[in-house]
Amino acid sequence: MFRTSRMARRGRRVATVILELRLPRDERRAARAERAAERQMNLERDNPYSAERRADAKAAERDARVDQWGGSGW
């Protein structure tokens, strides 16, 4: 499974490079920058240690305690 997916990614990357060579220089640069921005957004979105996710998890845990015990949390 890993070999196939890695091979598929490589093939896709090669196809992207070949297709980009047909674009003018400025458009190639813009396409590269767009892919880099998307990659960065995906990294930030998928980061399990982001502060927002930690805060949401704590709030959910607090709400679960309140619902379970009928108290006011900690």
PyMOL Python script that loads the backbone (N, CA, C, O; Angstrom):
from pymol import cmd

cmd.read_pdbstr("""\
ATOM      1  N   MET A   1       0.825  -1.192   0.000  1.00  0.00           N
ATOM      2  CA  MET A   1       0.000   0.000   0.000  1.00  0.00           C
ATOM      3  C   MET A   1       0.868   1.254   0.000  1.00  0.00           C
ATOM      4  O   MET A   1       0.601   2.174  -0.773  1.00  0.00           O
ATOM      5  N   PHE A   2       1.891   1.320   0.835  1.00  0.00           N
ATOM      6  CA  PHE A   2       2.705   2.508   0.900  1.00  0.00           C
ATOM      7  C   PHE A   2       3.473   2.733  -0.394  1.00  0.00           C
ATOM      8  O   PHE A   2       3.603   3.868  -0.852  1.00  0.00           O
ATOM      9  N   ARG A   3       3.980   1.657  -0.984  1.00  0.00           N
ATOM     10  CA  ARG A   3       4.727   1.817  -2.220  1.00  0.00           C
ATOM     11  C   ARG A   3       3.839   2.360  -3.329  1.00  0.00           C
ATOM     12  O   ARG A   3       4.245   3.232  -4.097  1.00  0.00           O
ATOM     13  N   THR A   4       2.638   1.839  -3.401  1.00  0.00           N
ATOM     14  CA  THR A   4       1.726   2.296  -4.448  1.00  0.00           C
ATOM     15  C   THR A   4       1.385   3.771  -4.257  1.00  0.00           C
ATOM     16  O   THR A   4       1.431   4.553  -5.206  1.00  0.00           O
ATOM     17  N   SER A   5       1.048   4.140  -3.043  1.00  0.00           N
ATOM     18  CA  SER A   5       0.668   5.534  -2.813  1.00  0.00           C
ATOM     19  C   SER A   5       1.863   6.467  -3.040  1.00  0.00           C
ATOM     20  O   SER A   5       1.697   7.567  -3.567  1.00  0.00           O
ATOM     21  N   ARG A   6       3.061   6.034  -2.646  1.00  0.00           N
ATOM     22  CA  ARG A   6       4.239   6.848  -2.875  1.00  0.00           C
ATOM     23  C   ARG A   6       4.504   6.998  -4.367  1.00  0.00           C
ATOM     24  O   ARG A   6       4.828   8.082  -4.851  1.00  0.00           O
ATOM     25  N   MET A   7       4.359   5.890  -5.083  1.00  0.00           N
ATOM     26  CA  MET A   7       4.564   5.933  -6.526  1.00  0.00           C
ATOM     27  C   MET A   7       3.528   6.844  -7.181  1.00  0.00           C
ATOM     28  O   MET A   7       3.852   7.615  -8.084  1.00  0.00           O
ATOM     29  N   ALA A   8       2.296   6.753  -6.725  1.00  0.00           N
ATOM     30  CA  ALA A   8       1.249   7.595  -7.299  1.00  0.00           C
ATOM     31  C   ALA A   8       1.552   9.071  -7.041  1.00  0.00           C
ATOM     32  O   ALA A   8       1.346   9.913  -7.916  1.00  0.00           O
ATOM     33  N   ARG A   9       2.041   9.382  -5.842  1.00  0.00           N
ATOM     34  CA  ARG A   9       2.383  10.773  -5.538  1.00  0.00           C
ATOM     35  C   ARG A   9       3.518  11.262  -6.421  1.00  0.00           C
ATOM     36  O   ARG A   9       3.499  12.394  -6.905  1.00  0.00           O
ATOM     37  N   ARG A  10       4.501  10.405  -6.627  1.00  0.00           N
ATOM     38  CA  ARG A  10       5.614  10.798  -7.491  1.00  0.00           C
ATOM     39  C   ARG A  10       5.133  11.050  -8.911  1.00  0.00           C
ATOM     40  O   ARG A  10       5.531  12.024  -9.551  1.00  0.00           O
ATOM     41  N   GLY A  11       4.272  10.162  -9.397  1.00  0.00           N
ATOM     42  CA  GLY A  11       3.743  10.329 -10.748  1.00  0.00           C
ATOM     43  C   GLY A  11       2.935  11.605 -10.888  1.00  0.00           C
ATOM     44  O   GLY A  11       3.026  12.302 -11.898  1.00  0.00           O
ATOM     45  N   ARG A  12       2.155  11.900  -9.883  1.00  0.00           N
ATOM     46  CA  ARG A  12       1.358  13.118  -9.902  1.00  0.00           C
ATOM     47  C   ARG A  12       2.256  14.338  -9.887  1.00  0.00           C
ATOM     48  O   ARG A  12       1.994  15.326 -10.573  1.00  0.00           O
ATOM     49  N   ARG A  13       3.335  14.262  -9.085  1.00  0.00           N
ATOM     50  CA  ARG A  13       4.267  15.375  -9.003  1.00  0.00           C
ATOM     51  C   ARG A  13       4.946  15.609 -10.348  1.00  0.00           C
ATOM     52  O   ARG A  13       5.098  16.750 -10.786  1.00  0.00           O
ATOM     53  N   VAL A  14       5.354  14.521 -10.999  1.00  0.00           N
ATOM     54  CA  VAL A  14       6.003  14.645 -12.300  1.00  0.00           C
ATOM     55  C   VAL A  14       5.037  15.239 -13.314  1.00  0.00           C
ATOM     56  O   VAL A  14       5.409  16.111 -14.100  1.00  0.00           O
ATOM     57  N   ALA A  15       3.796  14.764 -13.294  1.00  0.00           N
ATOM     58  CA  ALA A  15       2.792  15.295 -14.218  1.00  0.00           C
ATOM     59  C   ALA A  15       2.565  16.789 -13.976  1.00  0.00           C
ATOM     60  O   ALA A  15       2.407  17.556 -14.926  1.00  0.00           O
ATOM     61  N   THR A  16       2.550  17.198 -12.717  1.00  0.00           N
ATOM     62  CA  THR A  16       2.365  18.614 -12.385  1.00  0.00           C
ATOM     63  C   THR A  16       3.510  19.443 -12.936  1.00  0.00           C
ATOM     64  O   THR A  16       3.292  20.513 -13.505  1.00  0.00           O
ATOM     65  N   VAL A  17       4.731  18.952 -12.770  1.00  0.00           N
ATOM     66  CA  VAL A  17       5.900  19.689 -13.258  1.00  0.00           C
ATOM     67  C   VAL A  17       5.860  19.807 -14.773  1.00  0.00           C
ATOM     68  O   VAL A  17       6.133  20.874 -15.324  1.00  0.00           O
ATOM     69  N   ILE A  18       5.524  18.722 -15.439  1.00  0.00           N
ATOM     70  CA  ILE A  18       5.473  18.749 -16.907  1.00  0.00           C
ATOM     71  C   ILE A  18       4.399  19.708 -17.390  1.00  0.00           C
ATOM     72  O   ILE A  18       4.623  20.474 -18.328  1.00  0.00           O
ATOM     73  N   LEU A  19       3.241  19.671 -16.759  1.00  0.00           N
ATOM     74  CA  LEU A  19       2.170  20.589 -17.156  1.00  0.00           C
ATOM     75  C   LEU A  19       2.555  22.036 -16.864  1.00  0.00           C
ATOM     76  O   LEU A  19       2.202  22.942 -17.619  1.00  0.00           O
ATOM     77  N   GLU A  20       3.280  22.248 -15.763  1.00  0.00           N
ATOM     78  CA  GLU A  20       3.678  23.616 -15.424  1.00  0.00           C
ATOM     79  C   GLU A  20       4.677  24.184 -16.412  1.00  0.00           C
ATOM     80  O   GLU A  20       4.705  25.394 -16.636  1.00  0.00           O
ATOM     81  N   LEU A  21       5.486  23.342 -16.999  1.00  0.00           N
ATOM     82  CA  LEU A  21       6.480  23.840 -17.946  1.00  0.00           C
ATOM     83  C   LEU A  21       5.824  24.516 -19.147  1.00  0.00           C
ATOM     84  O   LEU A  21       6.455  25.310 -19.845  1.00  0.00           O
ATOM     85  N   ARG A  22       4.570  24.200 -19.378  1.00  0.00           N
ATOM     86  CA  ARG A  22       3.847  24.807 -20.499  1.00  0.00           C
ATOM     87  C   ARG A  22       3.372  26.217 -20.158  1.00  0.00           C
ATOM     88  O   ARG A  22       3.002  26.978 -21.052  1.00  0.00           O
ATOM     89  N   LEU A  23       3.381  26.567 -18.881  1.00  0.00           N
ATOM     90  CA  LEU A  23       2.906  27.888 -18.453  1.00  0.00           C
ATOM     91  C   LEU A  23       4.022  28.920 -18.564  1.00  0.00           C
ATOM     92  O   LEU A  23       5.203  28.575 -18.535  1.00  0.00           O
ATOM     93  N   PRO A  24       3.640  30.183 -18.690  1.00  0.00           N
ATOM     94  CA  PRO A  24       4.649  31.254 -18.633  1.00  0.00           C
ATOM     95  C   PRO A  24       5.299  31.290 -17.239  1.00  0.00           C
ATOM     96  O   PRO A  24       4.734  30.791 -16.265  1.00  0.00           O
ATOM     97  N   ARG A  25       6.472  31.876 -17.167  1.00  0.00           N
ATOM     98  CA  ARG A  25       7.261  31.878 -15.940  1.00  0.00           C
ATOM     99  C   ARG A  25       6.492  32.448 -14.741  1.00  0.00           C
ATOM    100  O   ARG A  25       6.527  31.869 -13.655  1.00  0.00           O
ATOM    101  N   ASP A  26       5.810  33.562 -14.928  1.00  0.00           N
ATOM    102  CA  ASP A  26       5.079  34.177 -13.813  1.00  0.00           C
ATOM    103  C   ASP A  26       3.950  33.280 -13.323  1.00  0.00           C
ATOM    104  O   ASP A  26       3.701  33.194 -12.121  1.00  0.00           O
ATOM    105  N   GLU A  27       3.272  32.620 -14.241  1.00  0.00           N
ATOM    106  CA  GLU A  27       2.185  31.727 -13.844  1.00  0.00           C
ATOM    107  C   GLU A  27       2.722  30.483 -13.138  1.00  0.00           C
ATOM    108  O   GLU A  27       2.078  29.969 -12.223  1.00  0.00           O
ATOM    109  N   ARG A  28       3.877  29.997 -13.545  1.00  0.00           N
ATOM    110  CA  ARG A  28       4.500  28.863 -12.848  1.00  0.00           C
ATOM    111  C   ARG A  28       4.813  29.241 -11.409  1.00  0.00           C
ATOM    112  O   ARG A  28       4.563  28.473 -10.480  1.00  0.00           O
ATOM    113  N   ARG A  29       5.362  30.433 -11.244  1.00  0.00           N
ATOM    114  CA  ARG A  29       5.691  30.914  -9.901  1.00  0.00           C
ATOM    115  C   ARG A  29       4.419  31.054  -9.054  1.00  0.00           C
ATOM    116  O   ARG A  29       4.406  30.695  -7.877  1.00  0.00           O
ATOM    117  N   ALA A  30       3.364  31.572  -9.660  1.00  0.00           N
ATOM    118  CA  ALA A  30       2.109  31.734  -8.929  1.00  0.00           C
ATOM    119  C   ALA A  30       1.516  30.375  -8.549  1.00  0.00           C
ATOM    120  O   ALA A  30       1.000  30.210  -7.443  1.00  0.00           O
ATOM    121  N   ALA A  31       1.588  29.410  -9.456  1.00  0.00           N
ATOM    122  CA  ALA A  31       1.062  28.073  -9.168  1.00  0.00           C
ATOM    123  C   ALA A  31       1.848  27.426  -8.030  1.00  0.00           C
ATOM    124  O   ALA A  31       1.270  26.788  -7.150  1.00  0.00           O
ATOM    125  N   ARG A  32       3.168  27.598  -8.055  1.00  0.00           N
ATOM    126  CA  ARG A  32       4.012  27.046  -6.994  1.00  0.00           C
ATOM    127  C   ARG A  32       3.673  27.689  -5.651  1.00  0.00           C
ATOM    128  O   ARG A  32       3.583  27.002  -4.633  1.00  0.00           O
ATOM    129  N   ALA A  33       3.489  28.993  -5.654  1.00  0.00           N
ATOM    130  CA  ALA A  33       3.151  29.706  -4.415  1.00  0.00           C
ATOM    131  C   ALA A  33       1.784  29.265  -3.889  1.00  0.00           C
ATOM    132  O   ALA A  33       1.587  29.132  -2.681  1.00  0.00           O
ATOM    133  N   GLU A  34       0.849  29.042  -4.807  1.00  0.00           N
ATOM    134  CA  GLU A  34      -0.483  28.595  -4.384  1.00  0.00           C
ATOM    135  C   GLU A  34      -0.418  27.212  -3.749  1.00  0.00           C
ATOM    136  O   GLU A  34      -1.059  26.965  -2.728  1.00  0.00           O
ATOM    137  N   ARG A  35       0.353  26.311  -4.351  1.00  0.00           N
ATOM    138  CA  ARG A  35       0.493  24.973  -3.770  1.00  0.00           C
ATOM    139  C   ARG A  35       1.179  25.030  -2.411  1.00  0.00           C
ATOM    140  O   ARG A  35       0.815  24.288  -1.499  1.00  0.00           O
ATOM    141  N   ALA A  36       2.158  25.897  -2.273  1.00  0.00           N
ATOM    142  CA  ALA A  36       2.834  26.047  -0.983  1.00  0.00           C
ATOM    143  C   ALA A  36       1.873  26.581   0.082  1.00  0.00           C
ATOM    144  O   ALA A  36       1.904  26.140   1.230  1.00  0.00           O
ATOM    145  N   ALA A  37       1.028  27.523  -0.301  1.00  0.00           N
ATOM    146  CA  ALA A  37       0.048  28.072   0.642  1.00  0.00           C
ATOM    147  C   ALA A  37      -0.962  27.002   1.052  1.00  0.00           C
ATOM    148  O   ALA A  37      -1.321  26.902   2.226  1.00  0.00           O
ATOM    149  N   GLU A  38      -1.419  26.203   0.087  1.00  0.00           N
ATOM    150  CA  GLU A  38      -2.352  25.124   0.404  1.00  0.00           C
ATOM    151  C   GLU A  38      -1.699  24.097   1.320  1.00  0.00           C
ATOM    152  O   GLU A  38      -2.325  23.611   2.262  1.00  0.00           O
ATOM    153  N   ARG A  39      -0.447  23.770   1.047  1.00  0.00           N
ATOM    154  CA  ARG A  39       0.277  22.811   1.881  1.00  0.00           C
ATOM    155  C   ARG A  39       0.388  23.343   3.310  1.00  0.00           C
ATOM    156  O   ARG A  39       0.197  22.593   4.267  1.00  0.00           O
ATOM    157  N   GLN A  40       0.693  24.623   3.455  1.00  0.00           N
ATOM    158  CA  GLN A  40       0.812  25.224   4.782  1.00  0.00           C
ATOM    159  C   GLN A  40      -0.532  25.225   5.510  1.00  0.00           C
ATOM    160  O   GLN A  40      -0.587  24.943   6.707  1.00  0.00           O
ATOM    161  N   MET A  41      -1.613  25.540   4.796  1.00  0.00           N
ATOM    162  CA  MET A  41      -2.943  25.523   5.413  1.00  0.00           C
ATOM    163  C   MET A  41      -3.293  24.119   5.881  1.00  0.00           C
ATOM    164  O   MET A  41      -3.852  23.945   6.963  1.00  0.00           O
ATOM    165  N   ASN A  42      -2.966  23.113   5.068  1.00  0.00           N
ATOM    166  CA  ASN A  42      -3.242  21.734   5.461  1.00  0.00           C
ATOM    167  C   ASN A  42      -2.432  21.340   6.685  1.00  0.00           C
ATOM    168  O   ASN A  42      -2.944  20.652   7.568  1.00  0.00           O
ATOM    169  N   LEU A  43      -1.190  21.761   6.749  1.00  0.00           N
ATOM    170  CA  LEU A  43      -0.374  21.450   7.923  1.00  0.00           C
ATOM    171  C   LEU A  43      -0.957  22.089   9.173  1.00  0.00           C
ATOM    172  O   LEU A  43      -1.013  21.455  10.227  1.00  0.00           O
ATOM    173  N   GLU A  44      -1.385  23.326   9.066  1.00  0.00           N
ATOM    174  CA  GLU A  44      -1.949  24.013  10.222  1.00  0.00           C
ATOM    175  C   GLU A  44      -3.297  23.426  10.612  1.00  0.00           C
ATOM    176  O   GLU A  44      -3.610  23.310  11.796  1.00  0.00           O
ATOM    177  N   ARG A  45      -4.087  23.058   9.621  1.00  0.00           N
ATOM    178  CA  ARG A  45      -5.395  22.498   9.907  1.00  0.00           C
ATOM    179  C   ARG A  45      -5.271  21.127  10.555  1.00  0.00           C
ATOM    180  O   ARG A  45      -6.033  20.804  11.466  1.00  0.00           O
ATOM    181  N   ASP A  46      -4.318  20.314  10.099  1.00  0.00           N
ATOM    182  CA  ASP A  46      -4.187  18.952  10.584  1.00  0.00           C
ATOM    183  C   ASP A  46      -3.315  18.833  11.824  1.00  0.00           C
ATOM    184  O   ASP A  46      -3.052  17.720  12.278  1.00  0.00           O
ATOM    185  N   ASN A  47      -2.864  19.939  12.379  1.00  0.00           N
ATOM    186  CA  ASN A  47      -1.990  19.908  13.543  1.00  0.00           C
ATOM    187  C   ASN A  47      -2.804  19.568  14.790  1.00  0.00           C
ATOM    188  O   ASN A  47      -3.638  20.366  15.218  1.00  0.00           O
ATOM    189  N   PRO A  48      -2.568  18.376  15.386  1.00  0.00           N
ATOM    190  CA  PRO A  48      -3.365  17.986  16.560  1.00  0.00           C
ATOM    191  C   PRO A  48      -3.014  18.775  17.804  1.00  0.00           C
ATOM    192  O   PRO A  48      -3.730  18.687  18.802  1.00  0.00           O
ATOM    193  N   TYR A  49      -1.935  19.543  17.780  1.00  0.00           N
ATOM    194  CA  TYR A  49      -1.507  20.256  18.969  1.00  0.00           C
ATOM    195  C   TYR A  49      -1.836  21.741  18.916  1.00  0.00           C
ATOM    196  O   TYR A  49      -1.320  22.520  19.717  1.00  0.00           O
ATOM    197  N   SER A  50      -2.675  22.132  17.994  1.00  0.00           N
ATOM    198  CA  SER A  50      -2.991  23.554  17.909  1.00  0.00           C
ATOM    199  C   SER A  50      -3.751  24.006  19.157  1.00  0.00           C
ATOM    200  O   SER A  50      -4.497  23.232  19.759  1.00  0.00           O
ATOM    201  N   ALA A  51      -3.557  25.228  19.523  1.00  0.00           N
ATOM    202  CA  ALA A  51      -4.154  25.764  20.745  1.00  0.00           C
ATOM    203  C   ALA A  51      -5.684  25.724  20.684  1.00  0.00           C
ATOM    204  O   ALA A  51      -6.352  25.470  21.686  1.00  0.00           O
ATOM    205  N   GLU A  52      -6.208  25.974  19.519  1.00  0.00           N
ATOM    206  CA  GLU A  52      -7.664  25.976  19.383  1.00  0.00           C
ATOM    207  C   GLU A  52      -8.253  24.598  19.663  1.00  0.00           C
ATOM    208  O   GLU A  52      -9.270  24.480  20.346  1.00  0.00           O
ATOM    209  N   ARG A  53      -7.621  23.570  19.142  1.00  0.00           N
ATOM    210  CA  ARG A  53      -8.122  22.214  19.381  1.00  0.00           C
ATOM    211  C   ARG A  53      -7.998  21.834  20.851  1.00  0.00           C
ATOM    212  O   ARG A  53      -8.889  21.193  21.408  1.00  0.00           O
ATOM    213  N   ARG A  54      -6.908  22.224  21.470  1.00  0.00           N
ATOM    214  CA  ARG A  54      -6.752  21.920  22.893  1.00  0.00           C
ATOM    215  C   ARG A  54      -7.837  22.604  23.708  1.00  0.00           C
ATOM    216  O   ARG A  54      -8.409  21.998  24.614  1.00  0.00           O
ATOM    217  N   ALA A  55      -8.124  23.862  23.393  1.00  0.00           N
ATOM    218  CA  ALA A  55      -9.152  24.600  24.125  1.00  0.00           C
ATOM    219  C   ALA A  55     -10.521  23.964  23.917  1.00  0.00           C
ATOM    220  O   ALA A  55     -11.304  23.850  24.860  1.00  0.00           O
ATOM    221  N   ASP A  56     -10.813  23.548  22.684  1.00  0.00           N
ATOM    222  CA  ASP A  56     -12.094  22.895  22.411  1.00  0.00           C
ATOM    223  C   ASP A  56     -12.210  21.570  23.151  1.00  0.00           C
ATOM    224  O   ASP A  56     -13.277  21.233  23.664  1.00  0.00           O
ATOM    225  N   ALA A  57     -11.122  20.824  23.206  1.00  0.00           N
ATOM    226  CA  ALA A  57     -11.141  19.535  23.900  1.00  0.00           C
ATOM    227  C   ALA A  57     -11.369  19.733  25.399  1.00  0.00           C
ATOM    228  O   ALA A  57     -12.115  18.978  26.022  1.00  0.00           O
ATOM    229  N   LYS A  58     -10.722  20.753  25.974  1.00  0.00           N
ATOM    230  CA  LYS A  58     -10.926  21.033  27.393  1.00  0.00           C
ATOM    231  C   LYS A  58     -12.367  21.448  27.671  1.00  0.00           C
ATOM    232  O   LYS A  58     -12.965  21.021  28.658  1.00  0.00           O
ATOM    233  N   ALA A  59     -12.915  22.278  26.800  1.00  0.00           N
ATOM    234  CA  ALA A  59     -14.300  22.714  26.987  1.00  0.00           C
ATOM    235  C   ALA A  59     -15.255  21.532  26.876  1.00  0.00           C
ATOM    236  O   ALA A  59     -16.211  21.432  27.644  1.00  0.00           O
ATOM    237  N   ALA A  60     -15.004  20.641  25.930  1.00  0.00           N
ATOM    238  CA  ALA A  60     -15.863  19.466  25.773  1.00  0.00           C
ATOM    239  C   ALA A  60     -15.753  18.560  26.990  1.00  0.00           C
ATOM    240  O   ALA A  60     -16.753  18.002  27.441  1.00  0.00           O
ATOM    241  N   GLU A  61     -14.554  18.411  27.520  1.00  0.00           N
ATOM    242  CA  GLU A  61     -14.372  17.579  28.708  1.00  0.00           C
ATOM    243  C   GLU A  61     -15.092  18.190  29.908  1.00  0.00           C
ATOM    244  O   GLU A  61     -15.726  17.484  30.692  1.00  0.00           O
ATOM    245  N   ARG A  62     -14.983  19.514  30.038  1.00  0.00           N
ATOM    246  CA  ARG A  62     -15.662  20.204  31.136  1.00  0.00           C
ATOM    247  C   ARG A  62     -17.175  20.045  31.009  1.00  0.00           C
ATOM    248  O   ARG A  62     -17.862  19.782  31.995  1.00  0.00           O
ATOM    249  N   ASP A  63     -17.686  20.206  29.797  1.00  0.00           N
ATOM    250  CA  ASP A  63     -19.122  20.059  29.579  1.00  0.00           C
ATOM    251  C   ASP A  63     -19.577  18.637  29.865  1.00  0.00           C
ATOM    252  O   ASP A  63     -20.671  18.433  30.391  1.00  0.00           O
ATOM    253  N   ALA A  64     -18.755  17.654  29.526  1.00  0.00           N
ATOM    254  CA  ALA A  64     -19.113  16.263  29.794  1.00  0.00           C
ATOM    255  C   ALA A  64     -19.170  16.013  31.296  1.00  0.00           C
ATOM    256  O   ALA A  64     -20.054  15.302  31.774  1.00  0.00           O
ATOM    257  N   ARG A  65     -18.228  16.598  32.047  1.00  0.00           N
ATOM    258  CA  ARG A  65     -18.243  16.434  33.507  1.00  0.00           C
ATOM    259  C   ARG A  65     -19.491  17.076  34.104  1.00  0.00           C
ATOM    260  O   ARG A  65     -20.122  16.508  34.996  1.00  0.00           O
ATOM    261  N   VAL A  66     -19.841  18.249  33.615  1.00  0.00           N
ATOM    262  CA  VAL A  66     -21.022  18.951  34.125  1.00  0.00           C
ATOM    263  C   VAL A  66     -22.264  18.115  33.841  1.00  0.00           C
ATOM    264  O   VAL A  66     -23.128  17.966  34.705  1.00  0.00           O
ATOM    265  N   ASP A  67     -22.352  17.572  32.629  1.00  0.00           N
ATOM    266  CA  ASP A  67     -23.522  16.760  32.275  1.00  0.00           C
ATOM    267  C   ASP A  67     -23.567  15.472  33.090  1.00  0.00           C
ATOM    268  O   ASP A  67     -24.643  15.024  33.487  1.00  0.00           O
ATOM    269  N   GLN A  68     -22.412  14.882  33.336  1.00  0.00           N
ATOM    270  CA  GLN A  68     -22.368  13.594  34.040  1.00  0.00           C
ATOM    271  C   GLN A  68     -22.711  13.755  35.504  1.00  0.00           C
ATOM    272  O   GLN A  68     -23.484  12.965  36.047  1.00  0.00           O
ATOM    273  N   TRP A  69     -22.155  14.755  36.151  1.00  0.00           N
ATOM    274  CA  TRP A  69     -22.319  14.897  37.590  1.00  0.00           C
ATOM    275  C   TRP A  69     -23.332  15.958  37.990  1.00  0.00           C
ATOM    276  O   TRP A  69     -23.719  16.046  39.155  1.00  0.00           O
ATOM    277  N   GLY A  70     -23.753  16.752  37.038  1.00  0.00           N
ATOM    278  CA  GLY A  70     -24.740  17.777  37.345  1.00  0.00           C
ATOM    279  C   GLY A  70     -24.168  18.931  38.143  1.00  0.00           C
ATOM    280  O   GLY A  70     -24.917  19.716  38.726  1.00  0.00           O
ATOM    281  N   GLY A  71     -22.852  19.043  38.175  1.00  0.00           N
ATOM    282  CA  GLY A  71     -22.214  20.112  38.943  1.00  0.00           C
ATOM    283  C   GLY A  71     -21.826  21.265  38.036  1.00  0.00           C
ATOM    284  O   GLY A  71     -22.394  21.465  36.962  1.00  0.00           O
ATOM    285  N   SER A  72     -20.846  22.009  38.501  1.00  0.00           N
ATOM    286  CA  SER A  72     -20.425  23.178  37.744  1.00  0.00           C
ATOM    287  C   SER A  72     -19.046  22.978  37.119  1.00  0.00           C
ATOM    288  O   SER A  72     -18.396  23.951  36.737  1.00  0.00           O
ATOM    289  N   GLY A  73     -18.601  21.750  37.011  1.00  0.00           N
ATOM    290  CA  GLY A  73     -17.272  21.509  36.466  1.00  0.00           C
ATOM    291  C   GLY A  73     -16.232  21.675  37.544  1.00  0.00           C
ATOM    292  O   GLY A  73     -16.552  21.547  38.726  1.00  0.00           O
ATOM    293  N   TRP A  74     -15.015  21.952  37.183  1.00  0.00           N
ATOM    294  CA  TRP A  74     -13.956  22.092  38.178  1.00  0.00           C
ATOM    295  C   TRP A  74     -13.704  23.520  38.425  1.00  0.00           C
ATOM    296  O   TRP A  74     -12.844  23.864  39.235  1.00  0.00           O
TER     297      TRP A  74
END
""", "prot")
cmd.dss("prot")
cmd.show_as("cartoon", "prot")
cmd.util.cbc("prot")
cmd.orient("prot")
